[in-house]
Amino acid sequence: MQVQVRDNNVDQALRALKKKMQREGIFREMKLRQYYEKPSERRKRERAEAIRRARKLARKKAQREGLL
């Protein structure tokens, strides 16, 4: 991952880097890798995340169609 520093503005480049890392999910990945997660716990977490995403998508779809 690269970010160009323009006009010696390191703060702006750092902000851009953090935004890119957030978008790519690197911070989330680092948080998950801080400790060992058993495979069963990982499957359980991923299943819960998938259900959460599906519900959110259904809620947004219903709102778009004017049902809520």
C-alpha positions in Angstrom: 0.0 0.0 0.0 1.4 3.4 -1.0 0.6 7.0 -0.2 2.4 9.9 -1.7 3.5 12.8 0.4 2.8 16.0 -1.4 4.3 19.4 -0.4 5.9 17.8 2.7 2.4 17.4 4.2 2.9 14.3 6.2 -0.3 14.7 8.3 -2.4 14.6 5.1 -0.5 11.6 3.8 -1.0 9.8 7.2 -4.7 10.5 7.1 -4.9 9.1 3.6 -3.0 6.0 4.7 -5.3 5.4 7.6 -8.4 5.8 5.4 -7.0 3.3 2.9 -6.2 0.8 5.7 -9.6 1.2 7.2 -11.2 0.6 3.8 -9.1 -2.6 3.3 -10.0 -3.9 6.7 -6.4 -4.0 8.0 -7.2 -2.6 11.4 -10.0 -5.1 11.9 -7.6 -7.9 10.8 -5.0 -6.8 13.3 -7.5 -6.7 16.1 -8.6 -10.3 15.3 -5.0 -11.5 15.2 -4.1 -10.2 18.6 -5.1 -13.5 20.1 -5.7 -17.1 18.9 -9.3 -17.8 17.9 -10.4 -21.4 17.9 -11.8 -22.6 14.5 -15.2 -23.2 16.1 -15.3 -19.7 17.4 -14.2 -18.3 14.1 -17.0 -20.2 12.3 -19.5 -18.9 14.9 -18.3 -15.3 14.5 -18.4 -15.5 10.7 -21.9 -17.0 10.7 -23.1 -14.2 13.0 -21.5 -11.6 10.8 -23.2 -13.1 7.7 -26.6 -13.0 9.4 -26.0 -9.4 10.5 -25.1 -8.4 6.9 -28.1 -10.2 5.5 -30.5 -8.5 7.9 -28.9 -5.1 7.2 -29.3 -5.7 3.5 -32.9 -6.8 3.9 -33.7 -3.7 6.1 -32.2 -1.4 3.5 -34.1 -3.1 0.7 -37.4 -2.8 2.6 -36.7 0.8 3.4 -36.0 1.5 -0.3 -39.3 -0.1 -1.3 -41.1 1.9 1.2 -42.2 -0.9 3.5 -40.7 0.5 6.7 
